[in-house]
Amino acid sequence: MMKRTASLFAGLLVFLLAQNVGAYELGALGNVNIHGFISQGYIMTTDNKFFGDTDDGGSYQFNERGLNFSSDVSDRLRIGLQVFSRDFGTLGDNEVTIDWAYADYTFTEWANFKAGKIKLPQGLYNTSRDVDMLRTSILLPQSVYNEGWRDSINAMNGFELYGYVPAGAVGSFEYHAQGGVNQFKDDGAEMRLLEDQFPVALGVDVTNNQVDATYVGSLVWETPLEGFRIGASGWQMSFDGDITRNPVKALSEENPVSCLIDVTQTGWTTSLEYAIGDLVLSTEYNRINYELSAPKFLPMNQNFESDFDSEGYYGMGTYRFCDWFELGTYYSEYYADRTNKDGDDGRYPDGQEHRGYLKDLALSLRFDITENWILKVEGHKMKGGAIMLNSDGNTKNYGTSLAPNIGPDYTKNWELYTAKVSYSF
């Protein structure tokens, strides 16, 4: 059924792309707008599996497709919906989902109410990260916009109060306050990243996750200096799930041990962006606190407790030289535990301490072929192995058959290359 839905979705997009128009309007009054985008890319790495088999000749499992509908029902009420699919190696798998769907009611400029599946305003670019046409780079800096967490911080089902508040000589403010629940897949990257917090040899599996609540807030100050804005956003989500360990011993297999694991994630991001002419400079800092608790889960019926902060930041610059060419670069650093940036606390096997961080120097070239078609090429000089998944094959056996010691296996210095063609209407 899902394959049939995906085929119909792709067929509709092909039909629309064949028409030489920029958008569609339907209905007797012409008040239903239809827009969409489609992109296809290629990604390869010299070493390490970046959410897929990227180190073995590269991968074409790298695309996005979106089709959205919107309508002004009245002067105050607007509704919209977007269907979306993506494939990013082991993530997405071209599953067609409702990316966002909402009813948006305007009281005044500074007070608006939205209900439905709504985008989360984390940082400056999270709400637009699915649309390749809106940025220079192919991959956003992973220190703040981790692809492994994309599904969980993309949108949630709930309510939002937002507005734009003019403040005279000091500029203006944009605010968002949201509450609701988001969703994780049991086989998604979020749960697999959680499983990676334990030694591979324990055979940890997390299933039946249930999000209790999610709260998000953001504030952006458009300063009196034209093109200069400052932002801050924060969020908290809590969820639980069934966690099971079933390690394989040298001579026997231990009976599975199961219990409930509780996770609370609290994060915040600060942002700066300055656009002057064709030059755009931006930087963001992100920190996330994780609290994990699983009673009597470890061997000898010990409780599992963990409380740590990840940290990430980047600086980025883009410049448009002419109508058809734009150049961008950024430098990004991410640390899985900000108190142990070298990864030498014994969590990783000897020689794999670089699993605790990821440093990324990127260069992006964007070519606007037409108003609707763009081509991008991008290269990354990487150092470290954080954010990637052990379950993608980034492991090896450090021990012997009688004393197995499975652990992460990442090359410290590696490179990533990618290219993408995108069309929008």
C-alpha positions in Angstrom: 0.0 0.0 0.0 2.8 2.4 0.9 4.6 1.7 -2.4 1.4 2.4 -4.3 0.9 5.7 -2.5 4.5 6.7 -3.2 4.0 5.8 -6.9 0.9 7.9 -7.1 2.6 10.8 -5.3 5.6 10.6 -7.7 3.3 10.4 -10.7 1.5 13.6 -9.6 4.7 15.4 -9.2 5.9 14.4 -12.6 2.7 15.6 -14.1 3.0 18.9 -12.4 6.6 19.3 -13.3 5.8 18.8 -16.9 3.7 22.0 -16.9 5.4 25.3 -17.6 3.9 27.3 -14.7 5.2 28.5 -11.4 2.1 27.6 -9.2 -1.4 26.3 -9.5 -4.8 27.8 -8.3 -7.9 25.7 -8.1 -11.5 26.3 -7.2 -14.2 28.5 -8.4 -12.6 31.5 -6.8 -9.0 30.4 -7.5 -8.1 30.4 -3.8 -6.3 27.1 -3.5 -2.6 27.4 -4.2 -0.4 24.4 -5.0 3.3 24.4 -4.8 5.9 21.7 -4.7 9.6 20.7 -5.0 11.6 17.6 -5.9 15.3 16.9 -5.6 17.7 14.1 -6.3 21.2 13.8 -5.0 24.2 11.7 -4.7 26.4 11.3 -1.6 29.7 9.5 -0.9 32.3 9.3 1.8 35.9 8.2 1.7 35.4 6.4 5.0 32.6 5.8 7.6 28.9 5.2 6.8 27.0 8.5 6.9 23.5 7.2 7.6 23.9 4.6 4.8 26.3 2.8 2.5 28.1 6.0 1.5 31.6 4.6 1.8 31.2 1.9 -0.9 30.9 3.7 -4.1 28.5 6.3 -2.8 24.7 6.3 -2.7 21.8 7.7 -4.7 19.5 7.2 -1.7 19.3 11.0 -1.2 16.2 12.8 -2.2 13.2 15.0 -1.1 9.8 15.4 -2.6 7.1 17.8 -1.3 3.6 18.9 -2.5 1.7 21.5 -0.5 -1.8 23.1 -0.7 -2.9 26.3 1.0 -6.0 28.4 0.9 -7.3 31.7 2.5 -10.7 30.5 3.7 -11.4 34.1 5.0 -9.6 37.3 5.7 -8.5 35.8 9.1 -8.4 32.0 8.5 -5.8 30.2 6.4 -5.4 26.4 6.1 -2.5 24.4 4.6 -1.1 21.0 4.2 2.1 19.4 2.8 2.8 15.8 1.9 6.5 14.9 1.9 8.9 12.1 1.4 12.6 11.8 1.7 15.3 9.2 1.4 18.6 9.7 3.2 20.3 6.3 3.3 18.7 4.4 6.1 16.5 7.3 7.0 13.1 8.2 5.5 12.9 5.3 3.0 10.7 7.4 0.7 7.7 7.0 3.1 5.0 9.5 2.3 4.0 11.5 5.4 2.1 14.6 6.3 4.9 17.1 6.8 2.7 19.8 8.2 -1.0 20.5 8.2 -2.6 23.4 10.1 -5.4 26.0 10.5 -4.1 29.5 11.1 -6.3 32.2 12.5 -5.2 35.8 12.8 -6.5 38.0 15.6 -4.0 40.9 15.1 -0.5 41.2 13.7 1.0 40.4 17.1 -1.4 37.5 18.0 -2.1 34.5 15.8 -3.3 31.0 16.6 -2.3 27.9 14.8 -3.5 24.3 15.3 -2.6 21.0 13.7 0.8 19.5 12.7 3.1 22.5 13.0 6.8 23.1 12.3 9.2 23.6 15.2 11.1 26.9 15.1 14.4 25.5 16.4 17.2 27.8 15.4 17.0 30.0 12.3 16.6 27.3 9.6 14.7 24.3 11.0 11.3 25.4 9.6 12.8 25.6 6.0 15.3 22.7 6.1 13.2 20.4 3.9 13.3 22.9 1.0 16.6 22.7 -0.7 15.9 25.8 -2.9 16.0 28.1 0.2 19.7 27.7 1.1 23.2 27.5 -0.4 24.4 24.4 1.2 23.2 20.8 0.6 23.7 19.7 4.2 23.0 22.2 7.0 25.7 22.2 9.8 25.2 18.9 11.7 26.3 20.5 15.0 22.8 22.2 15.1 20.7 20.5 12.4 21.6 16.8 13.0 20.0 14.6 10.3 19.6 11.9 12.8 17.2 14.1 14.9 15.4 15.6 11.9 12.1 13.6 12.3 11.8 14.4 16.0 12.4 18.1 15.7 10.6 18.7 12.4 7.1 19.2 13.6 4.6 18.2 16.3 0.8 17.8 16.7 -0.4 20.6 18.9 -1.1 24.4 19.2 0.9 27.5 18.6 0.5 31.2 19.5 2.8 33.5 17.5 3.0 37.0 16.3 5.1 39.9 15.0 5.5 42.9 17.4 6.8 46.2 16.0 9.0 48.0 18.6 9.7 51.3 17.0 13.3 52.5 17.2 14.5 49.2 18.6 13.2 47.1 15.6 10.6 44.4 15.9 10.2 41.0 17.5 8.8 37.6 16.3 7.7 35.1 18.9 6.4 31.5 18.9 5.0 29.4 21.8 4.0 25.8 21.1 2.7 22.8 23.0 1.8 19.3 21.9 3.5 16.0 21.1 5.9 14.8 18.4 6.6 11.3 17.3 9.5 8.9 17.1 9.7 5.7 15.1 11.0 2.7 16.9 13.4 1.9 14.0 14.2 5.6 13.5 17.5 7.3 14.0 16.4 8.8 17.4 15.9 5.4 19.0 19.0 4.0 17.4 21.0 6.9 18.8 19.5 6.1 22.2 20.6 2.5 21.8 24.1 3.7 20.9 24.4 5.1 24.5 25.0 1.5 25.6 27.9 -0.9 24.7 27.0 -2.7 21.5 27.7 -6.1 23.2 24.6 -5.6 25.5 22.3 -6.0 22.6 20.1 -3.1 23.6 16.8 -2.5 21.8 14.3 0.3 22.5 10.7 -0.1 21.3 7.1 1.1 22.0 8.2 4.7 22.6 5.6 7.2 23.7 6.1 10.9 23.8 4.5 12.5 26.9 4.7 16.2 25.9 6.7 18.7 23.9 7.1 22.4 24.6 8.8 24.9 22.3 9.4 28.6 22.4 11.4 31.0 20.2 12.1 34.7 20.0 13.7 36.6 17.1 14.8 40.2 17.3 14.9 42.1 14.0 17.4 44.8 15.1 17.4 48.4 13.9 20.5 47.5 11.9 19.0 46.4 8.6 19.7 42.7 7.9 20.8 41.9 11.4 18.7 39.5 13.5 19.3 37.8 16.8 17.3 34.7 17.9 16.9 32.3 20.8 14.8 29.1 20.9 14.3 26.4 23.5 12.4 23.1 23.8 11.7 20.2 26.1 10.3 16.8 25.3 9.9 13.7 27.4 9.2 10.2 26.3 9.5 6.6 27.6 9.8 3.2 25.9 10.5 -0.4 26.5 14.2 -1.1 26.7 15.6 -4.7 26.4 19.2 -6.1 26.7 20.1 -9.5 25.4 23.9 -9.9 25.3 25.5 -12.9 23.7 28.0 -14.5 26.2 30.9 -16.7 25.2 29.2 -20.0 26.0 25.6 -19.1 26.6 22.9 -16.5 25.8 21.6 -14.5 28.8 17.8 -14.2 29.1 16.5 -10.9 27.9 16.2 -8.2 30.6 13.5 -5.6 30.0 12.2 -2.5 31.8 10.9 1.0 31.1 13.4 3.8 30.1 12.5 7.5 30.7 14.1 10.2 28.7 13.9 14.0 29.0 15.5 16.2 26.4 15.9 19.9 27.1 17.6 22.0 24.5 18.3 25.6 23.5 19.8 27.5 20.5 21.1 31.0 20.1 21.4 32.5 16.7 22.9 35.5 14.9 22.5 36.4 11.2 23.6 39.4 9.3 22.7 40.0 5.6 24.4 42.9 3.9 23.8 43.0 0.2 24.7 39.6 -1.4 26.7 38.5 1.7 25.0 36.5 4.5 26.9 35.7 7.7 25.4 33.5 10.4 26.4 31.6 13.6 24.4 29.4 16.0 25.2 27.7 19.3 23.2 24.7 20.5 23.1 22.7 23.7 20.9 19.7 24.6 20.6 18.1 28.0 19.7 14.4 28.2 18.4 12.7 31.3 18.0 8.9 30.9 16.8 6.5 33.6 16.2 2.8 33.5 15.8 0.9 36.8 17.5 -2.4 37.3 18.6 -2.6 33.7 22.3 -3.1 33.9 24.0 -6.4 34.9 23.7 -7.2 38.6 20.3 -5.4 38.6 22.0 -2.0 38.7 20.0 1.1 37.8 21.0 2.9 34.6 21.2 6.7 35.1 22.7 9.2 32.7 22.7 13.0 32.7 24.9 14.8 30.1 24.9 17.8 27.7 25.8 17.7 24.0 27.1 20.9 22.5 27.4 22.2 18.9 28.2 25.5 17.1 29.1 26.7 13.7 29.9 29.8 11.6 28.7 30.2 8.1 29.0 32.6 5.2 27.4 32.7 1.8 27.9 35.2 -1.1 25.9 35.5 -4.4 28.3 36.6 -7.1 25.6 36.9 -9.8 22.1 35.7 -10.7 23.2 32.2 -11.4 26.1 31.5 -8.9 26.4 31.4 -5.1 29.3 30.3 -2.9 29.0 29.2 0.7 31.2 27.8 3.4 30.9 26.9 7.1 32.9 25.4 9.9 31.0 23.3 12.5 31.9 21.5 15.7 29.7 19.0 17.7 30.5 17.2 21.0 28.4 14.3 22.2 29.3 15.2 25.8 30.6 18.8 26.4 32.4 17.8 29.6 34.4 15.2 27.7 35.3 16.7 24.3 38.2 14.4 23.7 36.1 11.3 24.1 38.7 9.7 26.5 36.5 8.9 29.4 36.5 5.2 28.6 33.2 5.1 26.9 34.8 4.2 23.6 37.5 1.6 22.8 41.1 2.7 22.7 41.8 4.5 19.4 38.1 5.4 19.0 38.0 8.5 21.2 37.2 10.6 18.2 33.7 9.0 18.3 32.9 11.7 20.8 33.0 14.6 18.4 32.6 15.7 14.8 34.4 18.7 13.2 33.3 19.7 9.7 34.7 22.2 7.2 32.3 22.5 4.2 32.4 24.3 0.8 29.2 24.7 -1.2 28.6 25.8 -4.8 25.1 26.6 -6.0 24.2 27.1 -9.7 20.7 28.6 -10.5 20.2 27.1 -14.0 16.7 28.6 -14.3 14.2 30.2 -12.0 13.0 26.8 -11.0 16.1 24.5 -11.5 19.2 24.5 -9.3 22.4 22.4 -9.1 24.6 22.2 -6.0 27.9 20.5 -5.4 29.5 20.3 -1.9 32.6 18.9 -0.2 33.3 18.3 3.5 36.6 17.8 5.4 35.6 15.8 8.4 37.3 14.9 11.7 35.6 12.6 14.2 32.6 10.2 14.2 29.8 11.6 16.3 26.1 11.7 15.3 26.5 8.7 13.0 24.9 5.3 13.9 26.5 2.1 15.0 23.6 0.2 13.4 24.6 1.5 10.0 27.6 -0.8 10.2 30.1 1.5 11.9 31.3 -1.3 14.3 33.8 -4.1 14.6 34.8 -6.9 17.0 37.8 -5.7 19.1 38.0 -9.0 21.0 38.1 -12.7 20.3 35.4 -15.3 19.7 35.6 -16.4 23.4 35.7 -12.8 24.7 33.8 -10.6 22.2 34.2 -6.9 22.6 32.2 -5.1 19.9 32.5 -1.4 19.7 32.3 1.6 17.3 34.7 1.6 14.4 35.1 5.1 12.8 37.9 6.6 10.8 39.1 9.8 12.4 39.9 11.8 9.3 37.6 11.4 6.3 35.8 13.3 3.6 32.2 13.6 2.3 31.1 14.7 -1.2 27.6 15.3 -2.4 25.7 16.8 -5.4 22.0 17.6 -5.8 19.6 18.8 -8.5 16.4 20.4 -7.3 13.2 21.7 -9.0 10.4 23.8 -7.4 7.2 25.3 -8.6 
